Amino acid sequence: MNQILLTKLTNGEPTDFSLSLPLIYYMNAYYKTVGLTLVCFVAAFMLWWEFLELSINQIKSSRMIMNTRGISSLNSWKMFFAVTIGSIPLLHLGIVKLANIRSTKQKVISLAILLTSGIALWQGRLLTIILRSRRTNSILESTSQDIHFEYPINELQPQLFIAIGLFIGTIANVLIFRTVNRRTGK
């Protein structure tokens, strides 16, 4: 029946319609995840310096000097950041498989929780540095005007806190959605 319909549509010539549909339609979740992982890895690798500059600009104050003596270790940070951001699609696939998530709404919510936890821990780290800087600056202002707060750049490590946040978000997602899916019977 289907072969007759295909033959009529193509004026008697057999045609494979699967080639006309987008390739991504036929890819399963694992191939999509690997592709997204590579895209995220390359994007993070290329955007590392902008991310570091954003982190430094958020914590820098008028009386703060960033000590750049540990700048040689930044290349290993760049690779760690790329691996961390590249692992987001893999973590999300693991959440979907472990928590047995089927609906698109739950997948979007789990991705939002995962990203929010990573960003929240990164911003929390920056906030602790800002608070420590303000406390030190208030002490320095009472003593002398010539002293500045010096913060070593190698202690910043924003990529580490994003990785820890993503790990916490993964565990939270699995626990939340396993419980939800057990209660709803999915």
C-alpha positions in Angstrom: 0.0 0.0 0.0 2.7 2.5 1.0 4.9 1.5 -1.9 2.0 2.1 -4.4 1.5 5.6 -2.9 5.2 6.4 -3.1 5.3 5.3 -6.7 2.3 7.5 -7.6 3.8 10.5 -5.9 7.1 10.1 -7.8 5.7 9.4 -11.3 6.6 5.7 -11.1 10.2 6.2 -9.9 10.9 4.7 -6.4 12.2 7.4 -4.1 13.6 7.3 -0.6 11.8 10.1 1.2 14.0 9.7 4.3 16.7 11.7 2.6 14.5 14.7 2.2 13.7 15.0 5.9 16.3 16.7 8.2 19.0 14.4 9.5 18.3 15.4 13.1 14.9 13.9 12.8 16.4 10.4 12.5 19.1 10.8 15.1 18.4 9.3 18.4 19.1 11.0 21.8 22.6 9.7 22.2 23.8 11.1 18.9 22.1 14.5 19.6 23.8 14.5 23.0 27.2 13.8 21.6 26.8 16.6 19.0 25.5 19.1 21.6 28.4 18.1 23.9 30.9 18.9 21.2 29.2 22.2 20.4 29.2 23.2 24.0 32.8 22.1 24.5 34.0 24.2 21.6 31.9 27.2 22.5 33.1 27.1 26.1 36.7 26.7 25.0 36.4 29.8 22.7 34.5 31.9 25.3 36.7 31.1 28.3 38.5 34.5 28.5 35.2 36.4 28.3 33.8 34.3 31.1 36.9 34.9 33.2 36.7 38.7 32.5 33.1 38.7 33.4 33.9 37.0 36.7 36.7 39.4 37.5 34.6 42.5 36.6 31.9 41.4 38.9 34.2 41.2 41.9 36.6 44.0 41.2 36.2 47.1 43.3 38.1 50.4 43.3 40.5 49.4 46.1 41.1 45.8 44.8 44.1 44.6 42.9 44.0 41.3 41.1 47.2 39.4 41.6 48.1 37.7 38.4 51.1 35.7 39.5 49.2 32.4 39.1 48.2 33.2 35.5 50.1 30.2 34.0 47.5 27.8 35.5 44.7 29.5 33.6 45.2 27.2 30.6 44.3 24.2 32.6 41.3 26.2 33.9 40.3 26.8 30.3 40.2 23.1 29.6 38.3 22.3 32.8 35.7 25.0 32.0 35.3 23.6 28.5 34.8 20.0 29.8 32.4 21.3 32.5 30.2 23.2 30.0 30.5 20.3 27.5 29.2 17.9 30.1 25.9 19.7 30.4 24.1 17.7 27.6 25.6 14.5 29.0 24.4 15.3 32.6 20.9 16.2 31.2 20.7 12.9 29.3 21.8 11.0 32.5 19.0 12.8 34.4 16.4 11.9 31.7 17.4 8.3 31.7 17.9 7.9 35.5 14.7 9.7 36.5 12.7 8.2 33.6 11.6 11.6 32.3 9.4 11.4 29.2 7.5 14.7 28.9 9.1 17.8 27.3 7.9 20.0 30.2 9.9 17.9 32.7 12.9 17.9 30.4 12.9 21.7 30.2 12.4 22.0 34.0 15.2 19.6 34.7 17.5 21.5 32.3 16.5 24.8 34.0 17.3 23.4 37.5 20.6 22.1 36.3 21.7 25.4 34.8 20.3 27.4 37.7 22.3 25.4 40.2 25.5 25.8 38.3 25.0 29.6 37.9 23.9 30.0 41.5 27.0 28.4 42.9 29.2 30.4 40.6 27.5 33.7 41.6 27.6 32.6 45.2 31.4 32.2 45.0 31.7 35.6 43.5 29.5 37.1 46.3 31.7 35.6 49.0 34.7 37.2 47.4 32.9 40.6 47.2 31.9 40.4 50.8 35.4 39.5 51.9 36.7 42.4 49.8 34.3 44.8 51.4 35.2 43.7 54.9 38.9 44.0 54.2 38.4 47.4 52.5 36.5 48.7 55.5 39.4 47.8 57.7 41.9 49.3 55.3 40.0 52.6 55.0 40.2 53.1 58.8 44.0 52.6 58.8 45.4 54.3 55.7 44.5 55.4 52.2 47.6 53.9 50.5 46.8 50.2 51.1 44.8 48.2 48.6 43.2 44.8 48.9 45.1 42.2 46.8 43.3 39.1 45.6 45.1 36.3 43.9 43.5 35.4 40.6 44.4 31.7 41.0 42.0 31.5 44.0 39.0 32.7 42.0 38.3 29.4 40.2 34.8 30.1 38.8 34.8 27.0 36.6 35.2 24.8 39.7 32.1 26.2 41.3 30.1 25.8 38.1 31.1 22.2 38.0 30.1 21.6 41.7 26.8 23.4 41.0 26.1 21.2 38.0 26.8 18.1 40.1 24.5 19.2 42.8 21.8 20.1 40.2 22.1 16.6 38.7 21.6 14.9 42.0 18.7 17.2 42.9 17.0 16.6 39.5 17.3 12.8 39.8 15.8 12.9 43.3 13.0 15.3 42.4 11.9 13.7 39.2 12.2 10.1 40.5 9.9 11.1 43.4 7.5 12.9 41.1 7.3 10.1 38.5 6.7 7.5 41.2 3.9 9.5 42.7 2.2 10.1 39.4 2.8 6.5 38.2 4.9 7.3 35.1 
